[in-house]
Amino acid sequence: QVQLVESGGGLVQPGGSLGLSCIASFSQFTFYRVFWYRQAPEKELEFVAAITSVGQIYYGASVEGRFTISRDDAQKTVSLQMTNLKPEDTAIYFCNADRMGWDPLWGQGTRVTVSS
Protein backbone atom coordinates (compact mmCIF):
# COMPACT_ATOMS: atom_id res chain seq x y z
CA GLN A 1 0.00 0.00 0.00
CA VAL A 2 1.12 3.54 -0.69
CA GLN A 3 2.28 5.21 2.51
CA LEU A 4 4.08 8.35 1.34
CA VAL A 5 2.97 10.47 -1.58
CA GLU A 6 4.83 13.49 -2.91
CA SER A 7 3.19 16.22 -4.93
CA GLY A 8 3.81 19.72 -6.18
CA GLY A 9 6.49 19.17 -8.76
CA GLY A 10 6.47 20.86 -12.13
CA LEU A 11 8.22 23.25 -14.46
CA VAL A 12 9.42 26.58 -13.09
CA GLN A 13 11.68 29.31 -14.42
CA PRO A 14 15.04 30.09 -12.82
CA GLY A 15 14.53 32.35 -9.84
CA GLY A 16 11.02 31.06 -9.30
CA SER A 17 9.45 29.21 -6.40
CA LEU A 18 7.72 25.90 -5.93
CA GLY A 19 6.25 24.05 -2.98
CA LEU A 20 6.39 20.29 -2.54
CA SER A 21 4.28 18.22 -0.17
CA CYS A 22 4.80 14.78 1.29
CA ILE A 23 1.65 13.23 2.73
CA ALA A 24 1.76 10.13 4.90
CA SER A 25 -0.95 7.56 5.26
CA PHE A 26 0.49 5.54 8.15
CA SER A 27 -0.14 5.93 11.85
CA GLN A 28 2.11 7.53 14.45
CA PHE A 29 3.56 9.91 11.87
CA THR A 30 4.57 12.26 14.66
CA PHE A 31 7.30 9.84 15.75
CA TYR A 32 8.99 9.82 12.36
CA ARG A 33 11.74 12.04 11.09
CA VAL A 34 11.24 13.01 7.48
CA PHE A 35 13.79 13.68 4.79
CA TRP A 36 13.73 15.15 1.32
CA TYR A 37 16.24 13.81 -1.16
CA ARG A 38 16.65 14.48 -4.84
CA GLN A 39 18.23 12.75 -7.77
CA ALA A 40 19.25 14.62 -10.88
CA PRO A 41 19.77 12.80 -14.17
CA GLU A 42 22.88 10.61 -14.06
CA LYS A 43 23.73 11.78 -10.53
CA GLU A 44 23.60 10.17 -7.12
CA LEU A 45 20.88 10.69 -4.58
CA GLU A 46 21.46 13.97 -2.74
CA PHE A 47 20.25 14.98 0.70
CA VAL A 48 18.10 18.11 0.57
CA ALA A 49 16.48 18.66 3.96
CA ALA A 50 15.28 16.89 7.06
CA ILE A 51 12.97 17.55 9.98
CA THR A 52 12.95 15.42 13.10
CA SER A 53 10.01 14.41 15.25
CA VAL A 54 10.79 17.28 17.61
CA GLY A 55 11.25 19.84 14.86
CA GLN A 56 15.00 19.96 14.45
CA ILE A 57 15.80 21.00 10.90
CA TYR A 58 18.77 20.32 8.64
CA TYR A 59 19.56 21.40 5.10
CA GLY A 60 21.98 20.33 2.44
CA ALA A 61 24.61 22.92 1.64
CA SER A 62 23.34 23.50 -1.87
CA VAL A 63 19.85 24.53 -0.71
CA GLU A 64 20.57 26.27 2.60
CA GLY A 65 18.93 29.68 2.64
CA ARG A 66 16.67 28.92 -0.32
CA PHE A 67 14.58 25.95 0.80
CA THR A 68 12.39 25.65 3.89
CA ILE A 69 11.11 22.40 5.36
CA SER A 70 8.17 22.22 7.74
CA ARG A 71 5.78 19.64 9.10
CA ASP A 72 2.16 19.48 10.17
CA ASP A 73 1.66 16.32 12.17
CA ALA A 74 -2.11 16.78 12.36
CA GLN A 75 -2.22 16.64 8.56
CA LYS A 76 0.61 14.06 8.38
CA THR A 77 2.35 16.35 5.93
CA VAL A 78 5.87 17.60 5.42
CA SER A 79 6.33 20.53 3.07
CA LEU A 80 9.36 21.78 1.20
CA GLN A 81 9.14 25.38 0.07
CA MET A 82 11.73 26.10 -2.60
CA THR A 83 12.68 29.64 -3.62
CA ASN A 84 15.25 31.18 -5.96
CA LEU A 85 15.32 27.96 -7.92
CA LYS A 86 18.26 27.23 -10.16
CA PRO A 87 18.64 24.90 -13.15
CA GLU A 88 20.81 22.66 -10.98
CA ASP A 89 17.78 22.08 -8.71
CA THR A 90 16.24 20.06 -11.53
CA ALA A 91 15.71 16.55 -10.19
CA ILE A 92 13.21 14.04 -8.96
CA TYR A 93 12.47 14.85 -5.33
CA PHE A 94 11.77 11.99 -2.94
CA CYS A 95 10.31 11.96 0.53
CA ASN A 96 11.63 9.50 3.10
CA ALA A 97 10.32 8.79 6.59
CA ASP A 98 12.08 6.75 9.21
CA ARG A 99 11.79 5.79 12.82
CA MET A 100 14.15 3.79 15.00
CA GLY A 101 13.37 0.10 14.79
CA TRP A 102 11.10 0.43 11.77
CA ASP A 103 11.77 0.05 8.06
CA PRO A 104 12.22 3.36 6.26
CA LEU A 105 9.48 4.46 3.89
CA TRP A 106 9.87 6.13 0.50
CA GLY A 107 7.54 7.97 -1.78
CA GLN A 108 7.45 7.57 -5.55
CA GLY A 109 8.99 10.99 -6.19
CA THR A 110 7.89 14.18 -7.88
CA ARG A 111 9.77 15.79 -10.75
CA VAL A 112 11.00 19.38 -10.58
CA THR A 113 12.34 21.05 -13.70
CA VAL A 114 13.92 24.49 -13.54
CA SER A 115 14.30 25.90 -17.01
CA SER A 116 13.56 29.00 -19.02
Residue pairs with C-beta under 8 A, 6 or more apart in sequence:
1 25
2 25
2 108
3 24
3 25
3 26
3 97
3 105
4 22
4 23
4 24
4 25
4 95
4 96
4 97
4 105
4 106
4 107
5 22
5 23
5 25
5 107
5 108
6 20
6 21
6 22
6 93
6 94
6 95
6 107
6 108
6 109
6 110
7 20
7 21
7 23
7 110
8 18
8 19
8 20
8 21
8 110
9 18
9 20
9 92
9 93
9 110
9 111
9 112
10 18
10 111
10 112
10 113
11 113
11 114
11 115
12 18
12 85
12 112
12 113
12 114
13 85
13 114
13 115
13 116
14 85
14 86
14 87
14 114
14 115
14 116
15 84
15 85
16 85
16 114
17 81
17 82
17 83
17 84
17 85
18 82
18 85
18 112
19 79
19 80
19 81
19 82
20 36
20 79
20 80
20 82
20 93
20 110
20 112
21 77
21 78
21 79
21 80
22 34
22 36
22 77
22 78
22 79
22 80
22 95
22 97
22 107
23 75
23 76
23 77
24 32
24 76
24 77
24 97
24 105
25 76
26 105
28 99
29 73
29 76
29 97
30 53
30 73
31 53
31 99
32 53
32 97
32 98
32 99
33 50
33 51
33 52
33 53
33 97
33 98
33 99
34 50
34 51
34 69
34 71
34 78
34 95
34 96
34 97
35 47
35 48
35 49
35 50
35 95
35 96
35 97
35 98
36 48
36 49
36 50
36 69
36 78
36 80
36 93
36 94
36 95
36 96
37 45
37 46
37 47
37 48
37 93
37 94
37 96
38 45
38 46
38 48
38 89
38 91
38 92
38 93
38 94
38 112
39 45
39 46
39 91
39 92
39 94
39 109
40 46
40 88
40 90
40 91
41 90
41 91
43 91
45 94
46 60
46 62
46 91
47 60
48 59
48 60
48 63
48 67
48 80
48 93
49 57
49 58
49 59
49 60
49 63
49 67
49 69
49 80
50 57
50 58
50 69
51 57
51 58
51 69
51 70
51 71
51 78
53 99
55 71
57 69
59 67
59 69
62 88
63 82
63 89
66 82
66 83
66 84
66 85
67 80
67 81
67 82
67 83
68 80
68 81
68 83
69 78
69 79
69 80
69 81
70 78
70 79
70 81
71 77
71 78
71 79
72 78
72 79
78 95
80 93
82 89
82 112
85 112
85 114
86 114
87 114
87 115
88 114
89 112
89 114
90 112
90 113
90 114
90 115
91 111
91 112
92 109
92 110
92 111
92 112
93 109
93 110
93 111
93 112
94 106
94 107
94 109
95 106
95 107
96 104
96 105
96 106
96 107
97 104
97 105
98 104
98 105
